């Protein structure tokens, strides 16, 4: 009986860890996307044509 109870707790913890991982994995690309957006706005939009001035 105790083994079955331990298994249930283990499954609950594993399930929670799984959802937390999914949550974090969904946050990371958004964070990278925000940084990329800021980088592009700072570097590309300041000088409209990055290839201007190059021979």
N, CA, C and O atoms as a Tripos MOL2 file, in Angstrom:
@<TRIPOS>MOLECULE
protein
  220   219    55     0     0
PROTEIN
NO_CHARGES

@<TRIPOS>ATOM
      1 N           0.8360   -1.2070    0.0000 N.3       1 UNK1
      2 CA          0.0000    0.0000    0.0000 C.3       1 UNK1
      3 C           0.8740    1.2620    0.0000 C.2       1 UNK1
      4 O           0.5980    2.2190   -0.7230 O.2       1 UNK1
      5 N           1.9190    1.2460    0.8140 N.am      2 UNK2
      6 CA          2.8070    2.4080    0.9080 C.3       2 UNK2
      7 C           3.5240    2.6490   -0.4220 C.2       2 UNK2
      8 O           3.7650    3.7930   -0.8090 O.2       2 UNK2
      9 N           3.8610    1.5630   -1.1150 N.am      3 UNK3
     10 CA          4.5460    1.6760   -2.4050 C.3       3 UNK3
     11 C           3.6280    2.3760   -3.4150 C.2       3 UNK3
     12 O           4.0590    3.2490   -4.1680 O.2       3 UNK3
     13 N           2.3640    1.9730   -3.4090 N.am      4 UNK4
     14 CA          1.3900    2.5660   -4.3330 C.3       4 UNK4
     15 C           1.2240    4.0610   -4.0350 C.2       4 UNK4
     16 O           1.1200    4.8680   -4.9580 O.2       4 UNK4
     17 N           1.1990    4.4290   -2.7620 N.am      5 UNK5
     18 CA          1.0650    5.8240   -2.3430 C.3       5 UNK5
     19 C           2.2850    6.6290   -2.7870 C.2       5 UNK5
     20 O           2.1480    7.7520   -3.2730 O.2       5 UNK5
     21 N           3.4620    6.0630   -2.6210 N.am      6 UNK6
     22 CA          4.7070    6.7030   -3.0450 C.3       6 UNK6
     23 C           4.7300    6.9140   -4.5480 C.2       6 UNK6
     24 O           5.1980    7.9420   -5.0350 O.2       6 UNK6
     25 N           4.2220    5.9320   -5.2780 N.am      7 UNK7
     26 CA          4.1700    6.0070   -6.7380 C.3       7 UNK7
     27 C           3.2530    7.1470   -7.1800 C.2       7 UNK7
     28 O           3.5670    7.8770   -8.1200 O.2       7 UNK7
     29 N           2.1080    7.2940   -6.4880 N.am      8 UNK8
     30 CA          1.1690    8.3690   -6.8140 C.3       8 UNK8
     31 C           1.8360    9.7290   -6.6010 C.2       8 UNK8
     32 O           1.7200   10.6150   -7.4480 O.2       8 UNK8
     33 N           2.5280    9.8970   -5.4840 N.am      9 UNK9
     34 CA          3.2180   11.1640   -5.1940 C.3       9 UNK9
     35 C           4.2980   11.4250   -6.2420 C.2       9 UNK9
     36 O           4.4570   12.5470   -6.7250 O.2       9 UNK9
     37 N           5.0380   10.3650   -6.5860 N.am     10 UNK10
     38 CA          6.0900   10.4990   -7.5950 C.3      10 UNK10
     39 C           5.5010   10.9450   -8.9330 C.2      10 UNK10
     40 O           6.0620   11.8080   -9.6080 O.2      10 UNK10
     41 N           4.3670   10.3520   -9.3110 N.am     11 UNK11
     42 CA          3.7170   10.7060  -10.5740 C.3      11 UNK11
     43 C           3.2330   12.1590  -10.5490 C.2      11 UNK11
     44 O           3.3470   12.8680  -11.5490 O.2      11 UNK11
     45 N           2.6970   12.5970   -9.4180 N.am     12 UNK12
     46 CA          2.2540   13.9880   -9.2860 C.3      12 UNK12
     47 C           3.4290   14.9560   -9.4320 C.2      12 UNK12
     48 O           3.3280   15.9630  -10.1320 O.2      12 UNK12
     49 N           4.5470   14.6400   -8.7630 N.am     13 UNK13
     50 CA          5.7310   15.4970   -8.8420 C.3      13 UNK13
     51 C           6.2930   15.5200  -10.2580 C.2      13 UNK13
     52 O           6.6790   16.5750  -10.7610 O.2      13 UNK13
     53 N           6.3390   14.3520  -10.9000 N.am     14 UNK14
     54 CA          6.8460   14.2670  -12.2670 C.3      14 UNK14
     55 C           5.9520   15.0750  -13.2130 C.2      14 UNK14
     56 O           6.4450   15.7540  -14.1130 O.2      14 UNK14
     57 N           4.6510   14.9950  -13.0030 N.am     15 UNK15
     58 CA          3.7030   15.7470  -13.8190 C.3      15 UNK15
     59 C           3.8680   17.2440  -13.6400 C.2      15 UNK15
     60 O           3.8110   18.0000  -14.6100 O.2      15 UNK15
     61 N           4.0730   17.6760  -12.3970 N.am     16 UNK16
     62 CA          4.2730   19.0970  -12.1280 C.3      16 UNK16
     63 C           5.5660   19.5910  -12.7610 C.2      16 UNK16
     64 O           5.6060   20.6670  -13.3560 O.2      16 UNK16
     65 N           6.6310   18.7890  -12.6260 N.am     17 UNK17
     66 CA          7.9210   19.1540  -13.2060 C.3      17 UNK17
     67 C           7.8000   19.2800  -14.7230 C.2      17 UNK17
     68 O           8.3870   20.1730  -15.3330 O.2      17 UNK17
     69 N           7.0320   18.3760  -15.3180 N.am     18 UNK18
     70 CA          6.8060   18.3790  -16.7650 C.3      18 UNK18
     71 C           6.1420   19.6740  -17.2060 C.2      18 UNK18
     72 O           6.5700   20.2960  -18.1790 O.2      18 UNK18
     73 N           5.0850   20.0850  -16.4850 N.am     19 UNK19
     74 CA          4.3800   21.3230  -16.8450 C.3      19 UNK19
     75 C           5.2370   22.5610  -16.5990 C.2      19 UNK19
     76 O           5.1690   23.5270  -17.3590 O.2      19 UNK19
     77 N           6.0430   22.5310  -15.5380 N.am     20 UNK20
     78 CA          6.9450   23.6590  -15.2520 C.3      20 UNK20
     79 C           7.9750   23.7960  -16.3770 C.2      20 UNK20
     80 O           8.2880   24.9060  -16.8090 O.2      20 UNK20
     81 N           8.5010   22.6540  -16.8500 N.am     21 UNK21
     82 CA          9.4640   22.6700  -17.9560 C.3      21 UNK21
     83 C           8.8320   23.2440  -19.2120 C.2      21 UNK21
     84 O           9.4540   24.0470  -19.9080 O.2      21 UNK21
     85 N           7.6100   22.8450  -19.5070 N.am     22 UNK22
     86 CA          6.8990   23.3630  -20.6820 C.3      22 UNK22
     87 C           6.7020   24.8710  -20.5500 C.2      22 UNK22
     88 O           6.8920   25.6200  -21.5090 O.2      22 UNK22
     89 N           6.3170   25.3050  -19.3480 N.am     23 UNK23
     90 CA          6.1080   26.7230  -19.0840 C.3      23 UNK23
     91 C           7.4010   27.5210  -19.3170 C.2      23 UNK23
     92 O           7.3890   28.5640  -19.9710 O.2      23 UNK23
     93 N           8.5130   27.0130  -18.7710 N.am     24 UNK24
     94 CA          9.7970   27.6920  -18.9420 C.3      24 UNK24
     95 C          10.2250   27.6880  -20.4020 C.2      24 UNK24
     96 O          10.7330   28.6880  -20.9080 O.2      24 UNK24
     97 N          10.0200   26.5650  -21.0770 N.am     25 UNK25
     98 CA         10.4030   26.4480  -22.4830 C.3      25 UNK25
     99 C           9.6030   27.4130  -23.3540 C.2      25 UNK25
    100 O          10.0900   27.8810  -24.3840 O.2      25 UNK25
    101 N           8.3780   27.7060  -22.9350 N.am     26 UNK26
    102 CA          7.5520   28.6460  -23.7000 C.3      26 UNK26
    103 C           7.9510   30.0980  -23.4090 C.2      26 UNK26
    104 O           7.7140   30.9830  -24.2310 O.2      26 UNK26
    105 N           8.5560   30.3420  -22.2370 N.am     27 UNK27
    106 CA          8.9940   31.7010  -21.8970 C.3      27 UNK27
    107 C          10.2930   32.0760  -22.5930 C.2      27 UNK27
    108 O          10.4740   33.2190  -23.0120 O.2      27 UNK27
    109 N          11.2090   31.0960  -22.7150 N.am     28 UNK28
    110 CA         12.5570   31.3850  -23.2150 C.3      28 UNK28
    111 C          12.5470   31.9670  -24.6320 C.2      28 UNK28
    112 O          13.2020   32.9850  -24.8560 O.2      28 UNK28
    113 N          11.8340   31.3710  -25.6060 N.am     29 UNK29
    114 CA         11.8380   31.9580  -26.9530 C.3      29 UNK29
    115 C          11.2570   33.3690  -26.9830 C.2      29 UNK29
    116 O          11.7080   34.2010  -27.7700 O.2      29 UNK29
    117 N          10.2820   33.6480  -26.1540 N.am     30 UNK30
    118 CA          9.7080   34.9830  -26.0770 C.3      30 UNK30
    119 C          10.7330   35.9870  -25.5770 C.2      30 UNK30
    120 O          10.8000   37.1160  -26.0630 O.2      30 UNK30
    121 N          11.5330   35.5660  -24.6010 N.am     31 UNK31
    122 CA         12.5750   36.4240  -24.0410 C.3      31 UNK31
    123 C          13.6450   36.6940  -25.0950 C.2      31 UNK31
    124 O          14.0930   37.8300  -25.2540 O.2      31 UNK31
    125 N          14.0540   35.6450  -25.8180 N.am     32 UNK32
    126 CA         15.0400   35.7900  -26.8870 C.3      32 UNK32
    127 C          14.4680   36.6820  -27.9870 C.2      32 UNK32
    128 O          15.1790   37.5260  -28.5330 O.2      32 UNK32
    129 N          13.2010   36.5010  -28.3110 N.am     33 UNK33
    130 CA         12.5410   37.3130  -29.3260 C.3      33 UNK33
    131 C          12.5280   38.7870  -28.9470 C.2      33 UNK33
    132 O          12.7360   39.6500  -29.8000 O.2      33 UNK33
    133 N          12.2870   39.0790  -27.6790 N.am     34 UNK34
    134 CA         12.2920   40.4630  -27.2050 C.3      34 UNK34
    135 C          13.6760   41.0810  -27.3470 C.2      34 UNK34
    136 O          13.8160   42.2170  -27.8000 O.2      34 UNK34
    137 N          14.7020   40.3180  -26.9540 N.am     35 UNK35
    138 CA         16.0740   40.8170  -27.0720 C.3      35 UNK35
    139 C          16.4420   41.0580  -28.5300 C.2      35 UNK35
    140 O          17.0900   42.0510  -28.8610 O.2      35 UNK35
    141 N          16.0240   40.1430  -29.3940 N.am     36 UNK36
    142 CA         16.3010   40.2540  -30.8200 C.3      36 UNK36
    143 C          15.6100   41.4840  -31.3920 C.2      36 UNK36
    144 O          16.1850   42.2110  -32.2020 O.2      36 UNK36
    145 N          14.3710   41.7100  -30.9650 N.am     37 UNK37
    146 CA         13.5960   42.8660  -31.4280 C.3      37 UNK37
    147 C          14.2990   44.1680  -31.0180 C.2      37 UNK37
    148 O          14.4320   45.0860  -31.8280 O.2      37 UNK37
    149 N          14.7440   44.2420  -29.7640 N.am     38 UNK38
    150 CA         15.4540   45.4270  -29.2900 C.3      38 UNK38
    151 C          16.7390   45.6320  -30.0660 C.2      38 UNK38
    152 O          17.0750   46.7540  -30.4450 O.2      38 UNK38
    153 N          17.4550   44.5440  -30.3010 N.am     39 UNK39
    154 CA         18.7230   44.6020  -31.0340 C.3      39 UNK39
    155 C          18.4920   45.1250  -32.4550 C.2      39 UNK39
    156 O          19.2280   45.9850  -32.9390 O.2      39 UNK39
    157 N          17.4620   44.5930  -33.1100 N.am     40 UNK40
    158 CA         17.1550   45.0200  -34.4810 C.3      40 UNK40
    159 C          16.7360   46.4850  -34.5140 C.2      40 UNK40
    160 O          17.1440   47.2320  -35.4040 O.2      40 UNK40
    161 N          15.9240   46.8920  -33.5500 N.am     41 UNK41
    162 CA         15.4820   48.2920  -33.5080 C.3      41 UNK41
    163 C          16.6670   49.2390  -33.3060 C.2      41 UNK41
    164 O          16.7350   50.2990  -33.9280 O.2      41 UNK41
    165 N          17.6030   48.8470  -32.4290 N.am     42 UNK42
    166 CA         18.7480   49.7050  -32.1500 C.3      42 UNK42
    167 C          19.7040   49.7880  -33.3320 C.2      42 UNK42
    168 O          20.1950   50.8670  -33.6640 O.2      42 UNK42
    169 N          19.9680   48.6450  -33.9680 N.am     43 UNK43
    170 CA         21.0340   48.5990  -34.9590 C.3      43 UNK43
    171 C          20.5590   48.7540  -36.3990 C.2      43 UNK43
    172 O          21.2520   49.3640  -37.2130 O.2      43 UNK43
    173 N          19.3970   48.2140  -36.7220 N.am     44 UNK44
    174 CA         18.9430   48.2300  -38.1120 C.3      44 UNK44
    175 C          18.0980   49.4610  -38.4080 C.2      44 UNK44
    176 O          18.2370   50.0720  -39.4670 O.2      44 UNK44
    177 N          17.2220   49.8270  -37.4790 N.am     45 UNK45
    178 CA         16.3020   50.9200  -37.7630 C.3      45 UNK45
    179 C          16.9590   52.2930  -37.6500 C.2      45 UNK45
    180 O          16.4510   53.2680  -38.2050 O.2      45 UNK45
    181 N          18.1020   52.3830  -36.9260 N.am     46 UNK46
    182 CA         18.8180   53.6570  -36.8340 C.3      46 UNK46
    183 C          19.3380   54.0600  -38.2020 C.2      46 UNK46
    184 O          19.1100   55.1790  -38.6620 O.2      46 UNK46
    185 N          20.0460   53.1270  -38.8530 N.am     47 UNK47
    186 CA         20.4680   53.3670  -40.2290 C.3      47 UNK47
    187 C          19.6180   52.4510  -41.1070 C.2      47 UNK47
    188 O          19.7680   51.2300  -41.0850 O.2      47 UNK47
    189 N          18.7350   53.0610  -41.8710 N.am     48 UNK48
    190 CA         17.7070   52.3030  -42.5850 C.3      48 UNK48
    191 C          18.3020   51.2370  -43.5030 C.2      48 UNK48
    192 O          17.7640   50.1360  -43.6150 O.2      48 UNK48
    193 N          19.4180   51.5730  -44.1590 N.am     49 UNK49
    194 CA         20.0350   50.6080  -45.0600 C.3      49 UNK49
    195 C          21.4110   50.2210  -44.5210 C.2      49 UNK49
    196 O          22.3440   51.0200  -44.6000 O.2      49 UNK49
    197 N          21.5540   49.0290  -43.9820 N.am     50 UNK50
    198 CA         22.8360   48.6140  -43.3930 C.3      50 UNK50
    199 C          23.9460   48.4820  -44.4390 C.2      50 UNK50
    200 O          25.1270   48.5090  -44.0930 O.2      50 UNK50
    201 N          23.5740   48.3390  -45.7170 N.am     51 UNK51
    202 CA         24.5770   48.1490  -46.7590 C.3      51 UNK51
    203 C          25.0200   49.4810  -47.3950 C.2      51 UNK51
    204 O          25.8730   49.5210  -48.2820 O.2      51 UNK51
    205 N          24.4060   50.5620  -46.9040 N.am     52 UNK52
    206 CA         24.7470   51.8780  -47.4420 C.3      52 UNK52
    207 C          26.1580   52.2650  -47.0020 C.2      52 UNK52
    208 O          26.5460   52.0390  -45.8560 O.2      52 UNK52
    209 N          26.9140   52.8480  -47.9210 N.am     53 UNK53
    210 CA         28.2590   53.2790  -47.5750 C.3      53 UNK53
    211 C          29.2970   52.1930  -47.7810 C.2      53 UNK53
    212 O          30.4840   52.4210  -47.5470 O.2      53 UNK53
    213 N          28.8720   51.0200  -48.2140 N.am     54 UNK54
    214 CA         29.8370   49.9560  -48.5040 C.3      54 UNK54
    215 C          30.0440   49.8720  -50.0070 C.2      54 UNK54
    216 O          29.1070   50.0180  -50.7920 O.2      54 UNK54
    217 N          31.2900   49.6330  -50.3880 N.am     55 UNK55
    218 CA         31.5860   49.5190  -51.8270 C.3      55 UNK55
    219 C          31.3430   48.1000  -52.3090 C.2      55 UNK55
    220 O          31.5360   47.8080  -53.4890 O.2      55 UNK55
@<TRIPOS>BOND
     1     1     2 1
     2     2     3 1
     3     3     4 2
     4     3     5 am
     5     5     6 1
     6     6     7 1
     7     7     8 2
     8     7     9 am
     9     9    10 1
    10    10    11 1
    11    11    12 2
    12    11    13 am
    13    13    14 1
    14    14    15 1
    15    15    16 2
    16    15    17 am
    17    17    18 1
    18    18    19 1
    19    19    20 2
    20    19    21 am
    21    21    22 1
    22    22    23 1
    23    23    24 2
    24    23    25 am
    25    25    26 1
    26    26    27 1
    27    27    28 2
    28    27    29 am
    29    29    30 1
    30    30    31 1
    31    31    32 2
    32    31    33 am
    33    33    34 1
    34    34    35 1
    35    35    36 2
    36    35    37 am
    37    37    38 1
    38    38    39 1
    39    39    40 2
    40    39    41 am
    41    41    42 1
    42    42    43 1
    43    43    44 2
    44    43    45 am
    45    45    46 1
    46    46    47 1
    47    47    48 2
    48    47    49 am
    49    49    50 1
    50    50    51 1
    51    51    52 2
    52    51    53 am
    53    53    54 1
    54    54    55 1
    55    55    56 2
    56    55    57 am
    57    57    58 1
    58    58    59 1
    59    59    60 2
    60    59    61 am
    61    61    62 1
    62    62    63 1
    63    63    64 2
    64    63    65 am
    65    65    66 1
    66    66    67 1
    67    67    68 2
    68    67    69 am
    69    69    70 1
    70    70    71 1
    71    71    72 2
    72    71    73 am
    73    73    74 1
    74    74    75 1
    75    75    76 2
    76    75    77 am
    77    77    78 1
    78    78    79 1
    79    79    80 2
    80    79    81 am
    81    81    82 1
    82    82    83 1
    83    83    84 2
    84    83    85 am
    85    85    86 1
    86    86    87 1
    87    87    88 2
    88    87    89 am
    89    89    90 1
    90    90    91 1
    91    91    92 2
    92    91    93 am
    93    93    94 1
    94    94    95 1
    95    95    96 2
    96    95    97 am
    97    97    98 1
    98    98    99 1
    99    99   100 2
   100    99   101 am
   101   101   102 1
   102   102   103 1
   103   103   104 2
   104   103   105 am
   105   105   106 1
   106   106   107 1
   107   107   108 2
   108   107   109 am
   109   109   110 1
   110   110   111 1
   111   111   112 2
   112   111   113 am
   113   113   114 1
   114   114   115 1
   115   115   116 2
   116   115   117 am
   117   117   118 1
   118   118   119 1
   119   119   120 2
   120   119   121 am
   121   121   122 1
   122   122   123 1
   123   123   124 2
   124   123   125 am
   125   125   126 1
   126   126   127 1
   127   127   128 2
   128   127   129 am
   129   129   130 1
   130   130   131 1
   131   131   132 2
   132   131   133 am
   133   133   134 1
   134   134   135 1
   135   135   136 2
   136   135   137 am
   137   137   138 1
   138   138   139 1
   139   139   140 2
   140   139   141 am
   141   141   142 1
   142   142   143 1
   143   143   144 2
   144   143   145 am
   145   145   146 1
   146   146   147 1
   147   147   148 2
   148   147   149 am
   149   149   150 1
   150   150   151 1
   151   151   152 2
   152   151   153 am
   153   153   154 1
   154   154   155 1
   155   155   156 2
   156   155   157 am
   157   157   158 1
   158   158   159 1
   159   159   160 2
   160   159   161 am
   161   161   162 1
   162   162   163 1
   163   163   164 2
   164   163   165 am
   165   165   166 1
   166   166   167 1
   167   167   168 2
   168   167   169 am
   169   169   170 1
   170   170   171 1
   171   171   172 2
   172   171   173 am
   173   173   174 1
   174   174   175 1
   175   175   176 2
   176   175   177 am
   177   177   178 1
   178   178   179 1
   179   179   180 2
   180   179   181 am
   181   181   182 1
   182   182   183 1
   183   183   184 2
   184   183   185 am
   185   185   186 1
   186   186   187 1
   187   187   188 2
   188   187   189 am
   189   189   190 1
   190   190   191 1
   191   191   192 2
   192   191   193 am
   193   193   194 1
   194   194   195 1
   195   195   196 2
   196   195   197 am
   197   197   198 1
   198   198   199 1
   199   199   200 2
   200   199   201 am
   201   201   202 1
   202   202   203 1
   203   203   204 2
   204   203   205 am
   205   205   206 1
   206   206   207 1
   207   207   208 2
   208   207   209 am
   209   209   210 1
   210   210   211 1
   211   211   212 2
   212   211   213 am
   213   213   214 1
   214   214   215 1
   215   215   216 2
   216   215   217 am
   217   217   218 1
   218   218   219 1
   219   219   220 2
@<TRIPOS>SUBSTRUCTURE
     1 UNK1         2 RESIDUE 1 A UNK
     2 UNK2         6 RESIDUE 1 A UNK
     3 UNK3        10 RESIDUE 1 A UNK
     4 UNK4        14 RESIDUE 1 A UNK
     5 UNK5        18 RESIDUE 1 A UNK
     6 UNK6        22 RESIDUE 1 A UNK
     7 UNK7        26 RESIDUE 1 A UNK
     8 UNK8        30 RESIDUE 1 A UNK
     9 UNK9        34 RESIDUE 1 A UNK
    10 UNK10       38 RESIDUE 1 A UNK
    11 UNK11       42 RESIDUE 1 A UNK
    12 UNK12       46 RESIDUE 1 A UNK
    13 UNK13       50 RESIDUE 1 A UNK
    14 UNK14       54 RESIDUE 1 A UNK
    15 UNK15       58 RESIDUE 1 A UNK
    16 UNK16       62 RESIDUE 1 A UNK
    17 UNK17       66 RESIDUE 1 A UNK
    18 UNK18       70 RESIDUE 1 A UNK
    19 UNK19       74 RESIDUE 1 A UNK
    20 UNK20       78 RESIDUE 1 A UNK
    21 UNK21       82 RESIDUE 1 A UNK
    22 UNK22       86 RESIDUE 1 A UNK
    23 UNK23       90 RESIDUE 1 A UNK
    24 UNK24       94 RESIDUE 1 A UNK
    25 UNK25       98 RESIDUE 1 A UNK
    26 UNK26      102 RESIDUE 1 A UNK
    27 UNK27      106 RESIDUE 1 A UNK
    28 UNK28      110 RESIDUE 1 A UNK
    29 UNK29      114 RESIDUE 1 A UNK
    30 UNK30      118 RESIDUE 1 A UNK
    31 UNK31      122 RESIDUE 1 A UNK
    32 UNK32      126 RESIDUE 1 A UNK
    33 UNK33      130 RESIDUE 1 A UNK
    34 UNK34      134 RESIDUE 1 A UNK
    35 UNK35      138 RESIDUE 1 A UNK
    36 UNK36      142 RESIDUE 1 A UNK
    37 UNK37      146 RESIDUE 1 A UNK
    38 UNK38      150 RESIDUE 1 A UNK
    39 UNK39      154 RESIDUE 1 A UNK
    40 UNK40      158 RESIDUE 1 A UNK
    41 UNK41      162 RESIDUE 1 A UNK
    42 UNK42      166 RESIDUE 1 A UNK
    43 UNK43      170 RESIDUE 1 A UNK
    44 UNK44      174 RESIDUE 1 A UNK
    45 UNK45      178 RESIDUE 1 A UNK
    46 UNK46      182 RESIDUE 1 A UNK
    47 UNK47      186 RESIDUE 1 A UNK
    48 UNK48      190 RESIDUE 1 A UNK
    49 UNK49      194 RESIDUE 1 A UNK
    50 UNK50      198 RESIDUE 1 A UNK
    51 UNK51      202 RESIDUE 1 A UNK
    52 UNK52      206 RESIDUE 1 A UNK
    53 UNK53      210 RESIDUE 1 A UNK
    54 UNK54      214 RESIDUE 1 A UNK
    55 UNK55      218 RESIDUE 1 A UNK
